[in-house]
């Protein structure tokens, strides 16, 4: 989940400060999740699977078999996290980011997933304009946490979003990618705190928001 804005813009929710899109750079996502430019879905919410439609849900698409090289468990950074349980080589696809595919109007209608925590509803937006909502039909990819020093990245390949290893990963390592959330609103101290980063990396920005260009 990394791209934040597509070739053009960033956010589209009526509140303009609540929902994020990932920015995209040459078909690669450069930033975050739910917030963030290819489509990101809510990584913090439990997924409630439902029957997907052939046109809108990635579950309806042929999916590559994903070996059991990862597992979800409690994270030392935030909530649940995804960990490698077997070696994963740099450049390998770790897992596909799945969820129901919806248009932006529907994404706006659904926002927020949790009214008590409106800043944690994330969607991934695809180059086609559709948005992935991992709350429905999502998989373990939705639990991958943010880090300012990521060991993974997101990439859209033929309309599917993959989490790929940036370097060799060893069993026991938690997987991270840089959410690089993008908002149209001015980045005030209060807004940055709303998207606070707790990754603890030496180069930590202190926020999951992408730097303003």
N, C-alpha and C positions, 0 to 999 in steps of 0.2 A: 504494500500500500504505500505508494510513495508518490505518485504524481499528484499534484495538487490542483492544477487548474486545467484545463485542456488547452488547446491552442489559444483560446481566448480568455475566458473569464474564470471567475473563482466561485462565487456563491450565488445561490439563487433563492434562498428562502426569504420569505417576506420579512422576517426579522433581521436578516442579513448578518446577524452576529451569532446565530445559533448553529448553523449547519455548514460543514466544510466540504470542500472537494479537493482531491489530490491534484497536484500539478503535474503536468506531463512534459516530458522532454524526450523527443525522438522516440515516441512509443514506449518509453520507460517511465514507470511511476517514480517520482523522486520524493515522495513524502507520504505522509501519513494515512491514516485510516479514518475513518469517519470523517470522519472528518477526513478529507484529502483526495486528491485528483484522480486517479482512476477511481473507481468507485470504492468506497469503503463502507463497511457496515458497522454496526455497533459492536465493538469488541467487548463491551462491558455487560451486554445484556445476554440472557439465556436465549438460545435459539429454540423456537417452537416450530418444528417441521410441519409442513402441510403439503398437500398434493400440489406439485408445481404444474404450471401450464407449459406446454411445449414451446411457446414463443418467448416466455419471460424468465424462465428459471434455468440456471446452469445445471441443475440436477437432471434436466431433461436432455442434456447434451451428453454425447459419449464421453466418459471420463477415463483418464489414464489411471491404471491401478497404482495406488500409492502404498509402498511397503510400510510396514510398521516401524518406521525409524524415528518416530516422534511420539510423545505422550503429553497429555495435559495434566498439570498438577499445580499446587500452590506456588506462586511466584514470590521471590524476595523483593521484587520491585513493585508489583501492584496486582492484587487479586490473583487470578489464575494466569498461568503462563504456559508456553509450549517448550518442551525440552527434547533434545536429541537423545535417543537411546541406542543409536548405532552411528558409526562414522558417516558423514555426509561430505562429499567433495565439493570444492568451490565450483560454482556455476551450475550445480545440479538443481533441478526442480524439487523442492521439498514437499509442497502441497499446493493444490489449487484453492484459491479463495472463492468459496461458493456462496450462493444465496439466491433469493428470488430477484429476477430482473424486472424492474419497474421503470416507468418514465418519471421525470423530475416532478411533475405535478403530483403524482401519487406519493413520491418521497416526501414532498412538502406536506401533504395531507397527513401522513403518518407521524410526522415529527411533532413532539419528541416521543421516543419509545417509552421513556420514563419521565413523566412530568416533574418529578421531584429532582431529576438530574438532567435537564435539557441540554447541557453541554457535552453529554456523552452519547450522542446518537450519531453514528458514523456511517457514511455511505461511500461506495466506490463508484465513480462514474466512468463509463467506458467511452471509447472513441465514437461508438455508434450513437451516444447520447443517452443510452439506457443507464440505469443505476442499479448496483447490487445492494440489496438489503439482506445482510446475513442473519438478521433476526429470524427470518423464515428460510428454511432449507440450508442454513449455514453449516459449516463443519468446524473442525478444530482450528482452522486458520484464523478464526475470529478471536482467538485467545492470545495471539501473538502480540506481545507488548512493544511499546515504543522505546527507542534508545537513540541518543544523539551520536552514538558510536555503534551503529548497527552491524550485525554479521549477516544480514539478509537484505534483500531488496524485492520490490514488486515489479513485475513486467507483464504487459498485456500481449498475448500472442493469439492472433486469430480470434479475437473476441473473448478470450479467457484470461483471467488474472492468475499469475503464478507467483508463489513466494520462492525465491531462488537464493542459494547460499552465496555470499560474497567472498567467503574464504572457507577453508576446510573446517568442519565442525566436528567436535569430539563428543562422545556420549557424556551426558550430564550437563552440557552447555544449554543455557536458555536461548531461544531464538528471539531476535529483535529486528525490527526495521524502523527507519525514521519516518514517522507519520507526516511530518512537515505539513501540518494543517494550514489551510489558507482561509482567511476571513477578509471580507471587504472592510470591516470596521477598523477604526484606528486602534493600534495595539497599546492600550492603556495598561498601567500596572495591574489594575483589577482584572482586565481581560487575560493578561498573561498568567495571573494566578489561577484563573478559572481553568486554564489548560497547563497547569504546572507539570513539569517533568521531574521525575524522581530517579532517573536512570543512574545518576552518580558518576557518569563518565567524566574524565578530565576536561573534555571539551563541551560539557553539557551547557545548552543554551538557557536552561532553567524553565523552558516552556516547550510544548509540543508544536507550537506555531512555527511556521516557516518564516525566515527573515523576510521583511518587506523588501521588494525590489525597487 
